[in-house]
Amino acid sequence: MTNRSSELLIRDARESDLPEILVIHNNAIAETTAIWDTELADLDERKAWFAARTGAGYPILVAEIDGQVAGYASYGQFRPKSGYRFCVENSVYVSDIFHRRGVATALMTELLARAQNSDVHTMIAVIESSNRTSIALHEKFGFAIVGQLPEVGHKFGRWMDLTLMQRVIGEGVTSQS
């Protein structure tokens, strides 16, 4: 019996990762309630997303195992009004074949480190309420449930509830900001 140990690497995403990110993203659309889109994305949409996030200075991370993208994570502006400029919303997605291998935990650890080293004050997670795995992941990292919105989404022939979670990241923002 061999003990196969694969190294997990967290790094900044590159545009060349987008085809693998697209597969993970589209699987989440087609098979889960993690993304509330009902139409699959295409590579051009992911390229625009990548350019917008990186152009605004937000991180996009990938988890790599054996040279394959196992998951990705990012955060971006929570809402478009300037008063929200210190508040971000996170996203963490893991490929089905890499579940239960610490990928989400590693991605979230690095995502929070990036937020702590920036001007982020608060991070928000917006999660479909029956997604206990995502809620538990966020609780593990100190996020608290701050609200629930019943029946605000519809997918797979059913109404979905939304859970809002929040974690205050930093104290660095002043009243002059």
C-alpha positions as CSV (number, residue, x, y, z in Angstrom):
1,M,0.0,0.0,0.0
2,T,1.4,3.4,-0.9
3,N,0.8,6.5,1.0
4,R,0.1,9.1,-1.7
5,S,0.5,12.6,-0.3
6,S,-0.3,15.5,-2.6
7,E,1.0,19.0,-1.8
8,L,-1.6,21.7,-1.6
9,L,-0.4,25.0,-2.9
10,I,-2.4,28.3,-2.6
11,R,-1.3,31.0,-5.1
12,D,-2.6,33.9,-7.0
13,A,-4.7,32.9,-9.9
14,R,-3.4,33.5,-13.4
15,E,-5.5,34.1,-16.5
16,S,-4.4,30.6,-17.7
17,D,-6.3,29.1,-14.8
18,L,-9.6,30.4,-16.0
19,P,-10.6,27.3,-18.0
20,E,-10.3,25.2,-14.8
21,I,-12.0,27.9,-12.7
22,L,-14.8,27.9,-15.3
23,V,-15.4,24.2,-14.8
24,I,-15.6,24.6,-11.0
25,H,-17.8,27.7,-11.4
26,N,-20.2,26.0,-13.9
27,N,-20.5,22.9,-11.8
28,A,-21.6,25.0,-8.9
29,I,-24.2,26.6,-11.2
30,A,-25.5,23.3,-12.6
31,E,-25.3,21.1,-9.6
32,T,-25.6,23.2,-6.4
33,T,-27.3,26.2,-4.9
34,A,-23.9,27.9,-4.0
35,I,-24.3,30.1,-7.1
36,W,-27.8,31.3,-7.9
37,D,-27.2,31.8,-11.6
38,T,-29.3,29.4,-13.7
39,E,-27.3,29.8,-17.0
40,L,-23.8,28.5,-17.3
41,A,-21.0,31.0,-17.7
42,D,-18.5,31.1,-20.6
43,L,-14.8,31.8,-20.8
44,D,-15.4,35.4,-21.8
45,E,-17.5,36.0,-18.7
46,R,-14.8,34.6,-16.5
47,K,-12.2,36.7,-18.3
48,A,-14.2,39.8,-17.6
49,W,-14.7,38.8,-13.9
50,F,-10.9,38.2,-13.6
51,A,-10.1,41.5,-15.2
52,A,-12.6,43.4,-13.0
53,R,-11.4,41.8,-9.8
54,T,-7.7,42.0,-10.4
55,G,-8.1,45.5,-11.9
56,A,-9.7,46.7,-8.7
57,G,-6.9,45.2,-6.6
58,Y,-9.0,42.3,-5.2
59,P,-7.3,38.8,-4.8
60,I,-8.3,35.8,-6.8
61,L,-6.6,32.7,-5.3
62,V,-6.4,29.1,-6.5
63,A,-5.7,26.0,-4.7
64,E,-3.5,23.7,-6.7
65,I,-3.0,19.9,-6.1
66,D,-0.7,17.9,-8.4
67,G,-0.8,20.8,-11.0
68,Q,-4.6,20.9,-11.1
69,V,-6.8,23.7,-9.9
70,A,-8.7,22.2,-6.9
71,G,-10.6,25.3,-6.0
72,Y,-10.6,29.1,-6.1
73,A,-11.5,32.0,-3.8
74,S,-11.9,35.7,-4.1
75,Y,-13.5,38.7,-2.5
76,G,-14.8,41.8,-4.1
77,Q,-16.8,44.9,-3.3
78,F,-19.9,44.1,-1.3
79,R,-22.1,46.8,-2.7
80,P,-21.3,49.5,-5.3
81,K,-21.9,52.6,-3.1
82,S,-18.7,54.4,-1.8
83,G,-19.8,54.0,1.8
84,Y,-19.3,50.2,1.4
85,R,-15.7,50.6,0.2
86,F,-14.2,48.8,3.2
87,C,-16.7,45.9,3.1
88,V,-16.1,42.9,0.8
89,E,-18.0,39.7,0.0
90,N,-16.1,36.5,-0.2
91,S,-16.5,33.4,-2.4
92,V,-14.9,30.0,-2.0
93,Y,-15.5,27.1,-4.4
94,V,-13.9,23.6,-4.4
95,S,-13.9,21.1,-7.2
96,D,-16.0,18.0,-6.4
97,I,-13.0,15.7,-6.7
98,F,-11.1,17.6,-4.1
99,H,-13.8,17.9,-1.3
100,R,-12.8,17.0,2.2
101,R,-9.0,17.6,1.6
102,G,-8.7,20.9,3.4
103,V,-8.9,23.0,0.2
104,A,-11.6,25.4,1.4
105,T,-9.9,25.9,4.8
106,A,-6.5,26.7,3.1
107,L,-8.2,29.1,0.6
108,M,-10.1,30.9,3.4
109,T,-7.0,31.1,5.6
110,E,-5.1,32.9,2.8
111,L,-8.1,35.0,1.8
112,L,-8.5,36.4,5.3
113,A,-4.7,37.0,5.5
114,R,-5.0,39.1,2.3
115,A,-7.9,41.0,3.8
116,Q,-6.1,41.7,7.0
117,N,-3.2,43.1,5.0
118,S,-5.4,45.5,3.1
119,D,-8.0,48.2,4.0
120,V,-10.8,45.6,4.4
121,H,-12.8,46.3,7.6
122,T,-15.6,43.8,7.2
123,M,-16.0,40.6,5.2
124,I,-19.5,39.3,4.3
125,A,-20.5,35.8,3.3
126,V,-23.8,35.4,1.4
127,I,-24.8,31.7,1.7
128,E,-27.9,29.7,0.7
129,S,-29.3,28.7,4.1
130,S,-29.3,24.9,3.6
131,N,-25.5,25.0,2.7
132,R,-24.4,23.8,6.2
133,T,-20.9,23.0,4.9
134,S,-20.3,26.7,3.9
135,I,-21.9,28.0,7.0
136,A,-19.7,25.7,9.2
137,L,-16.6,26.8,7.3
138,H,-17.3,30.5,7.9
139,E,-18.2,29.8,11.6
140,K,-14.8,28.1,12.0
141,F,-13.2,31.4,10.9
142,G,-15.1,33.6,13.2
143,F,-18.0,34.7,11.0
144,A,-21.3,35.1,12.8
145,I,-24.8,34.8,11.3
146,V,-26.2,38.4,11.2
147,G,-29.3,37.9,9.1
148,Q,-31.5,35.6,7.2
149,L,-33.7,36.4,4.2
150,P,-36.4,33.8,3.5
151,E,-37.4,32.9,0.0
152,V,-35.4,35.5,-1.9
153,G,-34.0,33.1,-4.6
154,H,-35.5,30.5,-6.8
155,K,-33.6,27.6,-8.4
156,F,-34.2,23.9,-9.1
157,G,-37.9,24.5,-8.7
158,R,-37.8,25.7,-5.2
159,W,-37.5,28.9,-3.1
160,M,-34.2,29.4,-1.4
161,D,-33.4,31.3,1.8
162,L,-30.2,33.4,2.2
163,T,-28.0,33.5,5.3
164,L,-25.8,36.6,5.8
165,M,-22.6,36.1,7.8
166,Q,-20.1,38.7,8.8
167,R,-16.6,39.0,10.3
168,V,-14.9,42.3,11.3
169,I,-11.4,42.1,9.9
170,G,-9.6,45.3,10.9
171,E,-9.7,48.4,12.9
172,G,-7.6,50.5,10.5
173,V,-10.3,52.7,9.0
174,T,-10.5,56.2,10.4
175,S,-13.3,58.8,10.3
176,Q,-11.3,60.7,7.7
177,S,-11.4,57.8,5.2
